[in-house]
Amino acid sequence: MIGEIQAPTSHVDLIEADLTREIIGAAIAVHQALGPGLLESAYQACMCRELSLRGIPFRCEVELPVEYKGSRLDCGYRMDLVVDGRVLVELKSVERFSTIHESQLLTYLRLSKIRVGLLINFNVPVLRRGIVRRVL
């Protein structure tokens, strides 16, 4: 039918689905090798190594200035990973996510103008239960 709108039928229709799938695959590899219980900095270093080995472009500890009333302020905020300039990744190693973690991800997305973000908690028995995906 002409003009018919099709509803999304699978995860393939998600924004940056292929890239987020690759990032999650890298995180699973890190989690399988190390397990839970380490500091966030260890998982971050291993994620950087894993993304490099997979040939996925990324930047680590990306400065995030705050724009306020016409001034650009360096408040010391840093995004853990920005993958291919398209996906922001915040890494955690906490007992459980709290609302502040998701708020941080959403604020970082808004300030950076990146649309897709992953919040990954490595301190879980099964990594898939420690992943939150958000889109602005």
RAHUUR-V297814 format. One line per field, one symbol per residue. ss: DSSP state (h for helix, s for strand, l for the rest). phi: phi as a letter, one per 20 degrees, with the letter a starting at -180 (. if undefined). burial: 1 if it has 24 or more other C-alpha atoms within 12 Angstrom, else 0. A space follows every 50 residues. Layout:
# RAHUUR-V297814
ss=???
phi=???
burial=???
This chain:
# RAHUUR-V297814
ss=llllllllllhhhlllhhhhhhhhhhhhhhhhhhlllllhhhhhhhhhhh hhhllllssssssllsssllsssllllsssssslllssssssllllllhh hhhhhhhhhhhhlllsssssslllllhhhhsssssl
phi=.fnfdefgdbffffflgffffffffffffffffdmeoefgffffffffff fffemefbcdlegcfdeblndedeenfcegbcelmccecddcbcfbfdff fffggffffffemeedccdcdeecfcggedccdcce
burial=00000000000000010011011101111110010101000011011101 10000101110001000000000000011111111111111110001000 110111111011011111111111001001111110
